[in-house]
């Protein structure tokens, strides 16, 4: 699943890629809460806008719950009844049959504000299972943990102890906005705070599925993006052989993903990078990359290379 995409600021709006927005509920007519952060490091500043249909001030007891159930008629109904009888509000959720006619999983974000706390819910569920209650006869397990949605609104993305300074940008108008025509209207306070950025500048959009938020970060307007797809040996050091060469040529990696094709034999490596500081053309970059691969031991191959236009 692709969890990131690119776009541009157009007339103080950002078009949200459907593949990112739909799983997060960021679709036409949805109410969107947002926060903006300024990150400062080594006299450089970067910005991030955090979007979600779940507002930090609306929900105080947000938890992530995963139910494992039998893949039979009535399983989802049992879970829905268990939650409804306890006045627990199911917010964003998705259920999938993992093994047909054997088991399925239902992942959800819930609000426990009108119930109590997660420990009490855990105890209730465990008690019913120990009693072999018919209420949960089609439900095997429940995993519950606190969601970190509120932290994404208050602390940004960086962990404690980071050397990067983080400052939140407040909006004068706290009311949520609506997604219209697949676009997010950037609040005037945010546009005013985006120092050095202007209409037409590129952005990267990242779906943080653990927090149910979309992170939007402006990129340097001179960014020149390219996508590389390699076949490499499935062995220690193979990824380094590729990424170290890119670093030597001043290529900044934005995304690195790998997939095993044949265990202990081959894997795919996909890289999205900003190549604007590479001292040469796209054609030269492709040729030099292939030349580098030909000198490595093992099966290294560039199977796709293309500039990214958006």
Helices and strands as residue ranges (DSSP letters): E 4-10, E 13-15, H 18-24, E 31-41, E 44-52, E 62-70, H 75-84, E 89-99, E 103-111, H 118-130, G 134-136, E 139-146, H 149-154, E 165-169, E 177-178, E 183-185, H 188-193, E 202-208, E 213-218, E 225-233, H 238-248, E 252-262, E 266-274, H 282-294, E 301-307
